[in-house]
Amino acid sequence: MKSLAKIIIAIAVNAIALRVAEAYVPGFVLQGNLKQILTMATILTALNFFVKPILKLVLGPIIVLTLGLGIIIVNAIILFILDKLSTGLNIQTIPALVMSALIMGVANFIFHLATKS
């Protein structure tokens, strides 16, 4: 039950981070009602759970060479995949992708610090 609560909180954190990115990043367009945004947050959480570890493994040397800044590339790839999978999200420029990846990374970092057991 504890892991189910973590998943629900992760979905909520990702939904909030999507809204924050929409509010503060020009070129990051999020459309839809609350249900659609929660669906996108669920897809984002699933991508973070399944695809992100594989990307970290493949891009490990880049992450090490950039002293951890390569994680921004991993987060940007995850958001790019989400952009292609969902119709309610449109990331228009590369700077918008990078800025929103930073916001998502910070939100997920704070979530993992708060739920670390």
N, C-alpha and C positions, 0 to 999 in steps of 0.2 A: 504494500500500500504506500510505503514511503516513496518508492520510485515513481509510482503513478502521480503522486503529488508534485514531485520534481518535474515531471514531464509537463504537467498542467501549468506550473509556474514558468517553465521555459517557454511554453507557447505564449503565455501572457507577456513575458518580458520581450519576446520577439515581436509581438503585436505592438507593444508600446514603442519599441525601437523603430519599427516601420513608420509609425505615426510621427515620431520625432524627426526621422530622416525626411519625411514628407514636409514637415513644417520648416525645417532649417536648411535643406539642401535644394538649391535651384536645379531643375532638371530631373528631380526624383518625383514622379507623378504616381500617386496611389489612388486608385478609384475603387468604389464599391462601398457596400454597407459593412456593418460590424461582422456579420457572418462571413463575408468574402475575405475580409482582412484577417479574421481568425483562421480561415482556411489557408491563406497565404502564410500565416505565422506557423501553422502546423506543418506545411510543406517545408518551410525554412528550418524548423526544428528537426524534421526528418533528414533533410540534407546535411545539417550540422552533425547529426548522429551517425549517418551512414557514409556520406561522401567526404566530409571534411577529414577524417582520419586517413583516408586513402590519398587525398591531395597532400596532406602533411607528409606522408611517407614518400610520395613521388617528388615533392618539392623540398624535401628535407635539406639537401645541400644548399639550396638558395636561401632557405630560412636561416641556416647556420652562417652562411657568408654575409648575410645582411643583418646579423645579430638580432634576429627575431622580427625584423620589419617585413619579411616575406610572408608573415601571417596575414598582412593586409592583402597580398595577392590572393591568398587562399580564400579570404572572406569575400573579395571582389569576384572571384570565380563562382563561389556559392551564390552570391546575389545575381550574377549574370545568368546562372542556371535558373534561378527563381524567376527572373525577368522573362526568360524564354518559356517557362512552364505555365505561368499565370497570365491571364489576360488583363487583370486589374492593376498590374504594375508595369510602369514604363520608365526605364532609366535612359535618359536621352543622351548624355555625354559621358566621356571617360572621367572627367573630374567629379561629376555627380556620383559615378560608380565608386570611385575611391573614397569620397567623403562619406557616403552612406556605408561603405565597408568599415570605415573607422568607427562610425556610430554603432554599427552592429557588433563590432569587435569589443568595444568598450562595454556595451550592454551585456554581452555574453561573458566577458571577463568578470564583471561585477556579480553576475548571477552565479558563476562558478565559485567565486570567493565566498558568497553568502551561503551557498548550499554545500560547501565542502564539509565532509564529516569525518 
